[in-house]
């Protein structure tokens, strides 16, 4: 009996040693931000009680963030990057055990922490400036996912993989994702943004494209206490509107009537909304265009015309941030096979992006560099590289490597390239393989026996 107790004790010690090793070797470049104590605090807030397994919540969270930073974007590659092999089943079970509420709590804590440190930098004339846009993401062709999200109906027919529609909200100055929503492809971007209203603060200034424009939507924004800047619909004619005030030829306040249809659907909507229309001339993909902007910022003295124009021109930052999420962090094609797994994987990639931008903000503050000048792709590679170096370093060396990482990030400045224009076209052809129109399992069943 004494021998058995000793063996059990030794086994427990070995498991604890391995658990500590796994926690220490995971993404040390961000361990100064996401600590074990922080995860335990968020778990308590979410009433999440867990056993002391080998794959602790900290290991699982850092493992999923590592998948977003790895080159292959896969969970297995992130595991290999830490020097570990095997345990695919254990990792899959660990990801499944981790509740979505823990990811949501971690995401909100990161947002609030960045807001506390850099909130003033994200504001313009007292308003938090938020860029908004929608996109679509693809996922494995699983029955559960196709039933949940549906397919994209293109001119060539239905897409070959389930597609989900998403809306992101970013702070344009600090470039932090503050909210997102995902649902089936048939759900509109406007509906997804309505679900995000509760995550916005009164007085937030939302800058978005024509998908979020319309008199009924403007009334909804104002009811939520949100300010807005959007392009006017191409069919809207200024000469047909009642002008309340005219600041100049290209700047006036008008009454925008709501359609009877929208008022029948929502009787709480007013008969009209008061908005300001500003004419803007801009170069879009090499061509000069003139169009009207509609905003709720009515006072020309508090909100000068030129500043509103300059502010809208920064909306293109949203396109860059969505590109980071989809290309550099692998959100374009998600890998999970359940709807809950898709939500967790998406949260992991958003948290990874916010952590990268948090380190960029820290580096820029240290070296007095504008965050928009820093290359996020370079920062992502540096974080991956220094995570490996820090996993092998002593405790005394960790602080030095962390400061060295911030220095390198601050030096990764993108050169000024005015009037640079790149086509959204492919130069290199893909391999000329035929398209697989069935599942791989069905193909194997039909062809393996005939081989």
C-alpha positions, 0 to 999 in steps of 0.5 A: 500500500505504501508503494502504491501511494508513493507511485500515485504521488510521484505520478501526480508530481510528474503531471504537475511538472508537465502541466507547468511546462506546457503553461510556460512554453505557450506564447511567452511573448503575450504571457505578460498580458494573459497570465494564469491569475487573469484566466482564473479571475475570468473563470470565477467571473464566468462561474466556470469550475474546472479540474486540474487537467494536463490541458488547463484553460491557460494552455488551451487559450494560448494554444488556440491563439497560437493557431491564429499566429502560426503559418498554417493556421491549424491547431496541430501546427500551433502545438508543434510550434511549442515543441510538443507532438501528439495529443490531438484528441486531448486538445480537441476535448480541451477546446470543446470543454472551454466555454464560450463565456470564458472567451467572451470574458477574456475579449471584454477584459482586453478591450477594457484594459486597452480602453483604460490605457489608450482610450483618450487616443481613440477619441476625436472631439470627445467621441470614440471613432468606430469603423464598421464593415461586414465580410464573409467567412468559410468553414468545413463542409459539415452538415451541422455547419451547413444547417446553421449558416447556409451557403453563398448563392453566387452567379455560378450556383451555391458555394461549395462550403458553408458561409457565414456573414460577419460584422466587425467594429474597430476603433479606428485610431487604436485599431482594436476590435470592440465588437463582432457578430456572426450568423447565417449568410442570409442574415443582413449586415444591418441586423448583425449591427443591431445586435451590437448596439448594446456593446456601443457607448452613447456618443460613439461615432460610427463610420461605415459604408452604404450598407448601413445607410438609410433614414430608418437606420439613422433613426435607430442609431440616434435612438441608441445615442450613436453618432454616424457618418455614412455615404448617401444612397446614390438615388438620394437627391438633395434638391428634393429634401427640405433644407433646415440650415445651409452652411455653404454650397456643399454643407447643409442640414436637411430633413430626411423622411422615413418611408411609410413601409419602415414606419409600419414595420416599426411604429416607434420610428419618427416621421423624419430625421434631421441630418447634415449633408456634406459633399466630398471629392475623393480618389477611389481606385485611381478615379476621382469621384464626388459624393455626399456624406450624411452625418448626425454631427449637425453643428458646423462650429463644433464639427468643421467640414474639413475634419468630417471629410478627413475622418471619413477618409480614414474609414479605409482602415477598416478594410485593412483591419479585416484583411488582417483578421482574414489573411494574417490571422486565418479567419477567412477559412475556419477549421472547427466542425461545430457552430460552437467551435466556430464561435470559439475559433473566431474569438481566439483570432480576434483576441490574437489580433487585439493582443498584437495591436496592444503590443503595437500600442505599447511599442509605439508609446515607448518609441513615440511612433504612430500605430498606423505606421507599424507593420502588423504582419511584421509584428505577428512574425516577431511575436512568434519568433520571440515566443520561442526565444522566451520559452528557452530563456531564464526569468532574468532574461525574459524582461530584456527579451520583452523590451527587445520585442517592443523595440523591434515592433516599433522599428517595423515601420511601413514606408510612406507610399503616397498614391500607391494603388494595387489591383485586386487581381491574381498574377499567378495561376493556381494548380490546374486540378479539377474541382472535387464536387463531392465529399472526400469520404464519398470520393474514397468510397467510390474510388478506393474499391476500383483502384 
